[in-house]
Each structure stands twice: as C-alpha cells, then as structure tokens.
Amino acid sequence: MSRSEFLTLAKKEVKDLFRDPKIIITMLVVPIVIFFILGEVMGYSISKTSEISNMTGVNIAVINYDNGTFSQYFINFIKNDLNSNVKVFANGTVYDLMRNGNYLIVFVIPNNFTYNIVNGVSANIESYTYIKEISISSLSQVSLASNLIISSFNRMVLLSYLAKAYPNMNATFFLNPVSANESVFINGNILPANTIESLTGPYIALIIAPILMFSIASSISASSMGTEKEEKTLEITLSLPVKRSYILLSKVLSSFVVSLIGLIGMSTAMLYYEYKIFSSTGISEAGGLNISSASSIISPTVLFLFALGFLFAIFVILLISIVASSLANNIREAQIIASYIWLPFLIPYILLIYVNISQLGSFGAFIVSILPASTPIIAIKSVFLGNYIYLLTSFIANILYIAIILYIGTKWFSGERIISSRPILSRKK
C-alpha cells in the first residue's frame, strides 16, 4: 500500500468522524458549551460573593453598653472608615434587631470594653450576622465581622498606641519592620520567587492538557469504533485490500486529529472560564510574570520534549482505546470501556503534581517512568533535574508499548473474531 493510499484511508476516517453528529456534539460541542456556561456562572457567583466584602451602605446596629472612649472609636470607625449605615442603641435585644433582616450585622459592646483596652486586657465584642440561607456567600458574611471589621479596628488601635509611644516614627513601620526579597535557584538560574508562583498556572496547564486530551481521545476513538460495530461498517473497511495495520493506524491518526481539534476548543473554553473567575475577583493571573525569567524555566527545550512525549503518550492511548473498544458491539458499550481505559494513566500525573521525582528514589522514579503515557510529565521533570535518564527510559518504554499494542491490534484486526466477538460486559452468566 502506497503512502497516498494510506493518507486517503486516513482522510476517509476523519470525514467519517466529523460526519457522525453524536461524536461532534458529545465530544466536541458539549464540553466547550459547558465550560463557557460554567465561566459565566462562576464569574457571576464570585462577583456576588465579593460584593459582601464591600461594607459601603451596609446596615449595622450597635448595642453599646460601654459608652467609653474606645467604644466610640469603634462606632466611628465602622461609620466613617467603612462607610456603613450605623445605628446605635443604648439597650435592646439582638433578636428584635435581626428578626426582620433590617441589619446585616449587630455588634454588642460590653460595659468593660474601654476599661479593658486602657488597662491592657483583651476586650471582647459580640457579633451577630444575619443570613437567609446556607451558601458560600452566607459563609462569607459570617466571617466578615471578625475578619474585616474587627481586624481592621485592631490594626487602627495598634497604630494609635504606637504613634503615641513613638511620635517621631511612622507607626506603620512596626507592622512590617522586616521585608524579604525572595528568590529561588532552579535549573541553574536565580529567579524571583514571584516568577515561580506566577508559573504555577502554566505548569499545571501543561499537566492538565494531556489528561484532557487522554479523556477526549479515548472517548472519540472508542465512539468511532463503537459506531462502526453498531452500523456494521467495520466489515466493509476490513474487506478492503489493505494491510490491517494500516487500517488501525488510520483510525489512530483520524482520532488524533479530531481529538486535537477538541482539545483546542476545550482549552479555549477553559481559558475563558479562568478569565471570568480572575476578572470577577479582580486578581491578575499573570501576577507580575517576567517573560524573560519564565522562558529560562519553561524553555523551548521543555516545550519540545513535552510535545514529543505527548505524541508518544497519545499514540499509546489511542491504540489501547481502539483495540479495547473493538470488543464492543455499539457506542454505549464502547464508551463504557473507554471510561475505564484512560483513568489509570492519571497515576503519574497526580503523583508528580505533588511529589518531586527525586523524592521517589531510583526504583520509584524508574517505575513511574515506564508507566504508559507518562512521557510528557517525565519530560518536564527531567529538564528541571538536568537528568534525562528517566526521560529516555520513558521514551523507550512507550515505544515498546506502541510496538506491542500495534502487533496485538494488527493480529486482532486480521482475525474474524473482531466481527463476532461479544464484550465481557454484555455476556450472560
């Protein structure tokens, strides 16, 4: 079979995949739509939760049994500094003030509040927060009184004492008398610590991208095979005068192309999802990322080895998914099989997100390196270590996996049992 004939067969497989609406909708369209919807929902939810930290215009009641200097300081603080609507009561009950929801927070200042502060004894304020139901937004309200108001007031009291004790000095100096310029030494470079922190997102993305691709690829390849078994078109393909290995490889290539398109679409949707979250919180995802410093860590070498390892890994996943799903008789059975196939490949990724490969010891690192489809993450780790033994081991192991699975798959596709086989899941006891 010539090269052009193989490409023709591969193009046919790609067209067949795109012609199937079930694959396009369930594997490509639905994940993208879900992430876009999640982005909007999460962005709205976070913005509403963040609004709680803004105390402007919030109705606050204060039952003041103290009437001392510091209780008045506290009332003026929440009224003026926080721009809240404050109403002070000489007496009353919390229940009466809160039962109608007229006040978000009620503070009760005891009669010894000022006396304790003046005499160096920790004073106490009772705080009550009105919530309508249990949610993250409500839980934020509960912590608002202590985390925002009380903490801010404590800081103000501290600064006032420091200003009196050291009138010739800036009192805020005592809050942070020592600062640190943090740097790290990695991969032969000394870099600011915030560069590493800002690279956490891209680093995690390099790990999550293969996991997403594994999921998409196994589902698409399994669905493709399940469709052919269900519609009885596999018999026609196998009757063509071509090598069975070419048929298998053409299915791998077509599934890879469609999966890659699905990954690009899903990645775009995920970026939108992250953008909505960060924009809603007002946090810059870049975090002061220095591009020149970052490029010395995630260098072209890292990306090249990662991409090469990714090709090996996805090839292994696709071969296993196509061969395994050929045991199914329809799409449902094929997808059940595919749902279990890619999960074991998560092991090295989950492990190496939290653990350095050097912490595993030589034997442990060797075991992780020979796990199928582990090459992308081993590539990243090996470049940082400056030790390519584990990466070479992973490449060799995955080449062997590809050769073995391709041999087994070719033999399986050459037999007649692929047409008449029944999956284990559907066999009657």
matplotlib code that plots the C-alpha trace (Angstrom):
import matplotlib.pyplot as plt

x = [0.0, 1.4, 1.7, -1.0, -3.4, -2.8, -3.5, -6.6, -7.8, -6.9, -8.9, -11.8, -11.7, -11.5, -14.5, -16.4, -15.8, -16.9, -19.9, -21.2, -23.3, -23.1, -19.3, -19.3, -22.0, -21.0, -17.2, -16.6, -19.5, -20.8, -17.5, -17.0, -20.5, -20.3, -17.0, -18.5, -21.6, -19.5, -17.4, -20.4, -22.0, -18.8, -18.0, -21.4, -21.3, -17.8, -18.7, -21.8, -19.7, -17.0, -19.7, -20.1, -16.6, -17.6, -19.2, -20.4, -24.0, -24.4, -26.8, -25.1, -26.6, -24.5, -25.8, -23.4, -23.3, -19.9, -20.2, -16.5, -13.8, -12.9, -16.4, -17.0, -13.8, -15.2, -18.6, -16.9, -14.6, -17.4, -19.4, -16.7, -13.9, -16.2, -19.0, -21.6, -25.0, -24.7, -27.4, -26.5, -28.8, -28.3, -30.1, -32.2, -32.0, -30.3, -33.3, -35.5, -33.0, -32.3, -35.6, -36.8, -33.4, -33.0, -29.4, -26.7, -24.5, -25.3, -22.4, -22.9, -20.2, -20.0, -19.7, -16.0, -14.8, -12.9, -11.6, -10.0, -8.3, -6.9, -5.6, -4.0, -6.6, -8.1, -11.6, -14.5, -17.2, -20.2, -21.0, -24.1, -24.6, -27.9, -28.0, -31.0, -29.7, -26.6, -24.2, -20.7, -21.9, -23.6, -20.4, -18.5, -21.0, -20.4, -16.6, -17.0, -17.4, -14.3, -12.0, -12.7, -14.2, -12.6, -9.2, -9.2, -10.2, -7.4, -4.9, -6.2, -5.9, -2.4, -1.3, -2.7, -0.7, 2.4, 2.0, 1.8, 4.7, 6.9, 5.8, 8.8, 8.4, 6.0, 3.7, 3.0, 6.7, 6.1, 3.5, 6.2, 9.6, 11.3, 10.6, 12.2, 13.3, 12.7, 14.5, 14.9, 17.6, 16.2, 17.6, 20.9, 19.1, 18.4, 14.9, 12.5, 10.1, 7.1, 8.2, 7.8, 4.5, 3.2, 4.3, 2.1, -0.8, 1.1, 2.8, -0.5, -1.9, 1.0, -0.1, -3.8, -3.7, -2.5, -5.2, -7.9, -6.5, -6.4, -10.1, -11.2, -9.0, -10.2, -13.8, -13.6, -11.7, -14.0, -17.1, -15.7, -15.1, -18.5, -20.3, -18.6, -19.6, -23.1, -23.7, -21.9, -19.4, -16.3, -16.8, -16.7, -13.4, -11.8, -12.7, -10.6, -7.4, -5.1, -3.0, -4.8, -2.0, -2.8, -6.4, -5.5, -3.0, -5.5, -8.0, -5.4, -4.4, -8.0, -8.9, -5.8, -6.8, -10.3, -9.1, -6.6, -9.3, -11.4, -8.5, -8.0, -11.7, -11.8, -8.6, -10.1, -13.2, -11.1, -9.1, -12.4, -13.5, -10.3, -10.6, -14.1, -13.0, -10.0, -11.8, -14.6, -12.2, -10.0, -6.9, -4.4, -3.5, -0.1, 0.9, 3.8, 5.2, 8.6, 8.6, 12.4, 12.7, 9.9, 11.4, 14.5, 12.3, 9.7, 12.2, 11.8, 13.6, 11.0, 8.1, 9.8, 10.4, 6.9, 5.3, 7.3, 6.4, 2.8, 2.8, 4.1, 1.6, -1.5, -0.4, -0.4, -3.8, -5.4, -4.1, -5.3, -8.7, -9.3, -8.2, -10.2, -13.3, -13.3, -14.7, -17.9, -20.9, -22.3, -21.4, -22.7, -20.5, -17.5, -17.8, -18.2, -14.9, -13.2, -14.3, -12.1, -9.1, -7.7, -8.1, -5.0, -2.9, -3.7, -1.5, 1.9, 0.3, -1.5, 1.6, 4.1, 2.0, 2.6, 5.9, 9.3, 10.6, 13.8, 11.8, 10.7, 14.2, 15.8, 13.4, 10.3, 11.3, 12.0, 8.6, 6.8, 8.9, 7.9, 4.2, 2.3, 1.7, 3.8, 6.4, 5.0, 5.3, 8.6, 9.9, 9.1, 10.6, 13.8, 14.7, 14.4, 16.6, 19.1, 18.9, 17.5, 17.8, 14.2, 13.0, 15.0, 13.6, 10.0, 10.6, 11.9, 9.1, 6.4, 8.0, 7.8, 4.2, 3.3, 5.1, 3.4, -0.1, 0.3, 1.3, -1.5, -4.0, -3.0, -3.4, -6.8, -7.9, -6.7, -9.0, -12.7, -13.4, -13.3, -16.6, -18.4, -16.9, -19.1, -17.7, -17.4, -19.9, -22.7, -22.1, -24.7, -23.6]
y = [0.0, 3.4, 6.4, 8.2, 5.3, 5.3, 9.1, 8.6, 6.0, 8.3, 11.2, 8.9, 8.1, 11.8, 12.5, 9.7, 11.0, 14.5, 13.1, 11.5, 14.1, 12.1, 12.4, 16.1, 17.0, 14.9, 15.0, 18.5, 20.8, 19.8, 20.3, 23.7, 24.9, 23.5, 25.5, 28.7, 28.3, 27.5, 30.6, 32.8, 31.1, 31.1, 34.7, 35.9, 33.8, 35.1, 38.7, 38.4, 36.9, 39.6, 42.3, 41.2, 42.4, 45.9, 47.4, 50.6, 51.2, 48.1, 48.4, 47.7, 48.0, 48.5, 47.9, 50.0, 49.2, 50.8, 54.4, 54.8, 56.3, 53.1, 52.1, 55.4, 54.9, 51.6, 53.1, 56.0, 53.5, 51.4, 54.5, 56.7, 54.4, 51.7, 54.0, 51.8, 52.8, 52.5, 52.9, 52.9, 51.5, 52.0, 48.7, 46.1, 42.5, 41.1, 39.0, 42.1, 43.9, 41.0, 39.1, 41.3, 41.3, 45.1, 44.8, 42.6, 42.7, 43.5, 44.3, 44.2, 46.2, 45.2, 47.8, 47.0, 47.4, 50.7, 49.8, 46.6, 48.2, 51.0, 48.6, 46.2, 43.5, 41.9, 43.3, 41.4, 42.3, 40.1, 40.0, 38.6, 38.2, 37.8, 35.1, 33.9, 30.5, 28.3, 29.2, 30.3, 33.8, 33.4, 31.9, 34.9, 37.1, 35.1, 35.7, 39.3, 40.8, 39.2, 39.1, 42.6, 44.9, 43.6, 43.0, 46.5, 48.1, 46.1, 47.5, 51.0, 50.7, 49.3, 52.1, 54.7, 53.3, 53.1, 56.6, 57.8, 55.7, 56.7, 60.1, 60.7, 57.5, 56.2, 53.8, 51.6, 50.7, 48.5, 46.4, 45.2, 46.0, 43.4, 42.6, 39.8, 39.8, 36.1, 34.3, 30.7, 28.7, 26.4, 24.8, 26.8, 30.1, 32.5, 33.9, 36.0, 33.8, 35.5, 34.2, 30.7, 31.5, 33.0, 29.9, 27.6, 28.1, 27.4, 24.4, 22.9, 23.6, 21.6, 18.7, 19.0, 19.3, 15.7, 14.5, 16.3, 15.0, 11.4, 11.7, 13.2, 10.9, 7.7, 8.8, 9.8, 6.7, 4.4, 6.1, 5.8, 2.1, 1.6, 3.4, 1.1, -2.0, -0.8, 0.2, -2.9, -0.7, -2.3, -5.3, -3.2, -1.5, -4.8, -6.2, -3.6, -5.0, -3.1, -4.2, -4.4, -2.4, 0.5, 0.4, 0.5, 3.4, 5.3, 5.1, 6.3, 9.2, 10.3, 10.1, 12.1, 14.9, 15.2, 15.0, 17.7, 20.0, 19.1, 19.9, 23.3, 24.1, 22.9, 24.8, 28.0, 27.4, 26.7, 30.0, 31.8, 30.1, 31.1, 34.7, 35.0, 33.8, 36.1, 39.1, 38.7, 38.7, 41.5, 39.3, 39.4, 35.9, 37.0, 38.1, 40.1, 37.4, 38.2, 36.7, 36.6, 34.8, 32.5, 31.5, 30.3, 27.7, 26.8, 26.9, 25.8, 22.6, 21.9, 22.5, 20.4, 17.4, 17.8, 17.9, 14.9, 13.0, 14.0, 12.4, 9.2, 9.2, 10.0, 7.3, 4.7, 5.9, 5.8, 2.3, 0.9, 2.6, 1.4, -2.1, -2.4, -0.7, -3.1, -5.7, -3.6, -4.0, -0.5, 3.1, 2.6, -0.4, 1.3, 4.3, 2.2, 0.5, 3.9, 5.4, 2.9, 3.0, 6.5, 6.6, 4.5, 6.9, 9.7, 8.0, 9.5, 13.0, 13.1, 11.8, 14.1, 17.2, 16.9, 15.0, 15.6, 12.7, 12.8, 12.0, 8.7, 7.2, 5.5, 2.5, 4.5, 7.0, 4.1, 2.6, 5.9, 6.4, 3.1, 3.7, 4.1, 7.7, 9.2, 10.7, 14.3, 14.9, 13.0, 15.3, 18.4, 16.9, 15.6, 19.0, 20.6, 17.9, 18.0, 14.2, 12.7, 9.0, 8.8, 10.6, 8.2, 5.3, 6.6, 7.1, 3.5, 2.1, 3.8, 2.8, -0.8, -0.3, 1.1, -1.8, -4.4, -3.0, -2.4, -6.0, -7.3, -5.0, -6.0, -9.6, -8.9, -6.9, -9.7, -12.3, -12.9, -12.7, -8.9, -9.0, -11.6, -11.0, -10.1, -7.8, -9.2, -6.6, -8.0, -11.7, -13.6, -15.7]
z = [0.0, -1.0, 1.2, -0.8, -0.3, 3.4, 3.6, 1.6, 4.1, 7.0, 5.4, 5.0, 8.7, 9.6, 7.4, 8.9, 12.4, 11.5, 9.7, 12.9, 14.8, 18.1, 18.2, 17.3, 19.8, 22.8, 22.4, 21.0, 21.3, 24.8, 26.7, 25.1, 25.9, 29.5, 30.2, 28.7, 30.8, 33.9, 33.3, 33.3, 36.3, 38.3, 37.3, 38.5, 41.7, 42.6, 41.9, 44.1, 46.9, 46.5, 46.9, 50.6, 51.4, 50.4, 53.6, 51.9, 52.7, 54.9, 57.7, 61.1, 64.5, 67.7, 71.2, 73.3, 77.0, 77.4, 76.2, 76.7, 74.5, 72.6, 72.0, 70.4, 68.4, 67.2, 66.2, 64.3, 62.6, 61.1, 60.3, 58.7, 57.6, 56.2, 55.1, 56.7, 57.9, 61.7, 64.2, 67.9, 70.7, 74.4, 75.1, 73.3, 72.2, 69.2, 68.3, 68.0, 65.8, 63.4, 63.1, 60.2, 58.4, 58.7, 59.9, 58.3, 61.5, 65.1, 67.5, 71.3, 73.1, 76.8, 79.6, 80.3, 76.7, 77.1, 80.6, 79.3, 76.4, 78.5, 81.1, 78.5, 78.8, 75.7, 75.1, 73.7, 71.2, 70.4, 66.7, 65.1, 61.3, 59.6, 56.9, 54.9, 53.8, 53.7, 50.8, 50.2, 50.1, 53.5, 55.0, 53.7, 55.6, 58.8, 58.7, 57.6, 61.1, 62.6, 59.5, 58.1, 60.7, 64.0, 62.4, 60.8, 64.1, 65.9, 63.4, 64.0, 67.8, 67.5, 65.2, 67.6, 70.6, 68.5, 67.3, 70.9, 72.1, 69.1, 67.9, 65.8, 63.8, 61.2, 63.2, 60.1, 60.2, 63.2, 61.3, 58.9, 60.3, 58.1, 54.5, 52.4, 48.7, 47.9, 45.2, 44.2, 42.5, 39.8, 36.7, 37.1, 37.4, 40.3, 39.8, 41.9, 43.9, 42.3, 38.9, 40.2, 41.8, 38.6, 36.6, 38.7, 36.4, 33.1, 34.8, 36.0, 32.5, 31.0, 33.2, 32.8, 29.0, 28.4, 30.9, 29.0, 25.7, 27.0, 28.0, 24.7, 22.6, 24.3, 24.1, 20.4, 19.3, 21.3, 19.9, 16.4, 16.8, 18.5, 15.7, 13.1, 15.0, 15.6, 12.0, 10.6, 8.5, 10.1, 7.9, 4.8, 6.0, 6.9, 3.4, 1.7, 0.1, 2.6, 5.5, 8.8, 10.4, 8.1, 9.0, 12.7, 12.1, 10.0, 12.9, 15.3, 13.0, 12.5, 16.2, 17.0, 14.5, 15.9, 19.5, 18.8, 17.5, 20.6, 22.8, 21.2, 21.6, 25.2, 26.1, 24.6, 26.7, 29.8, 29.3, 29.1, 32.3, 34.1, 32.7, 34.1, 37.6, 37.7, 36.3, 38.8, 41.7, 40.3, 40.5, 37.7, 36.7, 35.4, 38.9, 37.6, 35.4, 33.9, 30.5, 30.2, 33.6, 32.8, 29.4, 31.3, 33.1, 30.5, 27.7, 24.0, 25.1, 27.7, 25.3, 22.5, 24.8, 26.3, 22.8, 21.7, 24.8, 24.3, 20.8, 22.2, 25.0, 22.9, 20.4, 23.2, 24.5, 21.0, 20.2, 23.5, 23.2, 19.6, 20.2, 23.5, 22.2, 19.2, 21.7, 22.0, 19.7, 20.0, 21.1, 24.6, 25.3, 23.6, 25.8, 29.0, 28.0, 27.2, 30.5, 32.3, 29.9, 30.5, 34.3, 35.1, 33.1, 35.6, 38.2, 37.3, 36.7, 40.0, 41.8, 40.2, 40.7, 44.5, 44.6, 43.1, 41.0, 43.0, 46.2, 44.8, 44.8, 41.8, 41.8, 42.3, 39.6, 37.2, 37.8, 37.1, 34.0, 32.4, 33.1, 29.8, 28.6, 31.4, 29.0, 28.9, 32.6, 32.8, 30.1, 32.3, 35.4, 33.6, 32.2, 35.6, 37.1, 34.3, 34.3, 31.1, 32.1, 33.2, 30.1, 27.9, 29.8, 29.3, 25.6, 25.2, 27.3, 25.3, 22.0, 23.2, 24.3, 20.8, 19.0, 21.3, 21.1, 17.3, 16.9, 19.0, 17.4, 13.9, 14.7, 16.3, 13.3, 10.9, 12.6, 12.2, 15.9, 15.8, 13.9, 16.0, 19.5, 22.4, 25.2, 28.7, 29.9, 27.7, 28.3, 30.1, 33.1]

ax = plt.figure().add_subplot(projection="3d")
ax.plot(x, y, z, "-o")
ax.set_aspect("equal")
plt.show()
